[in-house]
Amino acid sequence: MEYVRAFLTAGVICAISQVLIDRTKLTPGRILVTFVVLGVILTGIGVYEPVVKFGGAGATVPLLGFGYTMAEGVKEAIAQRGFLGVFTGGLTATAGGIAAAVVFSLIGALIFKSRDRS
């Protein structure tokens, strides 16, 4: 049942983003930033935590989950370091994901050859 809840949660998030792409003039980059910021805001006001408890990885893996992880990292860092945690917590919490994205991008760039659009 856990897989079904994760699938449904991620599916709803992805369906919302697809509707935004299809029905608005927002660029994918703006939608990406909107979802990350929305994840931070929803976590800050306590709305996203029940979604994470229900959907598990379906709520933490998409872009809203990145914002959720950043907000949780900031909360923990503020508790430990005070005001300085505002600046360090988000990056510390998401460093593993960022590092993985950079490493896999590098591997992809080394394996595959780019082509000009001609």
C-alpha positions as CSV (number, residue, x, y, z in Angstrom):
1,M,0.0,0.0,0.0
2,E,3.0,2.3,0.6
3,Y,3.9,2.1,-3.0
4,V,0.4,3.0,-4.1
5,R,0.3,6.1,-1.8
6,A,3.7,7.2,-3.1
7,F,2.7,6.7,-6.7
8,L,-0.6,8.7,-6.2
9,T,1.1,11.5,-4.4
10,A,3.9,11.9,-6.9
11,G,1.3,11.5,-9.7
12,V,-0.8,14.4,-8.4
13,I,2.3,16.6,-8.1
14,C,3.4,15.8,-11.6
15,A,-0.1,16.2,-13.0
16,I,-0.3,19.7,-11.5
17,S,3.0,20.6,-13.1
18,Q,2.0,19.2,-16.5
19,V,-1.2,21.2,-16.4
20,L,0.9,24.3,-15.7
21,I,3.1,23.5,-18.6
22,D,0.2,22.9,-21.0
23,R,-2.2,25.6,-19.9
24,T,0.0,28.5,-19.0
25,K,2.9,30.4,-20.5
26,L,5.1,29.6,-17.6
27,T,8.5,28.2,-18.6
28,P,9.6,24.9,-17.1
29,G,12.3,26.8,-15.1
30,R,9.7,29.0,-13.5
31,I,7.5,26.1,-12.6
32,L,10.6,24.4,-11.1
33,V,11.4,27.4,-8.9
34,T,7.7,27.8,-8.0
35,F,7.4,24.2,-6.8
36,V,10.6,24.5,-4.7
37,V,9.5,27.7,-3.1
38,L,6.0,26.3,-2.6
39,G,7.6,23.3,-0.8
40,V,9.4,25.6,1.5
41,I,6.3,27.7,2.2
42,L,4.1,24.7,2.8
43,T,6.6,23.1,5.1
44,G,7.0,26.4,7.0
45,I,3.3,26.7,7.7
46,G,3.1,23.0,8.6
47,V,0.9,21.8,5.7
48,Y,3.4,19.6,3.8
49,E,4.3,17.3,6.7
50,P,1.0,15.4,6.6
51,V,1.5,15.0,2.8
52,V,5.0,13.5,3.4
53,K,3.6,11.2,6.1
54,F,0.9,10.0,3.6
55,G,2.9,9.8,0.4
56,G,6.4,9.0,1.6
57,A,8.9,9.1,-1.2
58,G,6.1,10.3,-3.5
59,A,6.1,13.6,-1.6
60,T,9.8,13.9,-0.9
61,V,11.4,13.1,-4.3
62,P,9.6,15.6,-6.5
63,L,10.5,19.3,-6.5
64,L,8.1,20.1,-3.6
65,G,10.1,17.6,-1.6
66,F,13.4,19.5,-2.3
67,G,11.8,22.6,-0.8
68,Y,10.6,20.5,2.1
69,T,14.1,19.1,2.7
70,M,15.5,22.6,2.6
71,A,13.0,24.0,5.1
72,E,13.5,21.0,7.4
73,G,17.3,21.5,7.2
74,V,16.9,25.2,8.1
75,K,14.7,24.4,11.1
76,E,17.3,22.0,12.4
77,A,20.2,24.3,11.8
78,I,18.4,27.2,13.5
79,A,17.8,25.0,16.5
80,Q,21.6,24.1,16.6
81,R,23.3,27.2,15.4
82,G,20.8,30.0,15.9
83,F,20.4,32.7,13.2
84,L,23.4,31.4,11.2
85,G,21.4,28.3,10.5
86,V,19.1,30.3,8.2
87,F,22.0,30.5,5.7
88,T,23.6,27.0,6.2
89,G,20.7,24.6,6.9
90,G,19.1,24.4,3.5
91,L,22.3,23.6,1.7
92,T,23.5,21.2,4.4
93,A,20.3,19.2,4.2
94,T,20.3,18.9,0.4
95,A,24.0,18.6,-0.2
96,G,23.7,14.9,-0.9
97,G,21.1,15.4,-3.6
98,I,23.0,18.3,-5.2
99,A,26.3,16.4,-5.2
100,A,24.6,13.4,-6.8
101,A,23.1,15.6,-9.5
102,V,26.5,17.1,-10.3
103,V,28.3,13.7,-10.4
104,F,25.6,12.0,-12.6
105,S,25.6,15.0,-14.9
106,L,29.3,14.8,-15.3
107,I,29.1,11.0,-16.0
108,G,26.4,11.7,-18.6
109,A,28.5,14.4,-20.2
110,L,31.5,12.1,-20.4
111,I,29.5,9.2,-21.9
112,F,27.2,10.9,-24.3
113,K,28.2,13.3,-27.1
114,S,26.3,16.5,-27.6
115,R,25.2,17.6,-31.1
116,D,24.5,20.9,-32.6
117,R,21.0,21.8,-33.6
118,S,21.3,22.0,-37.4
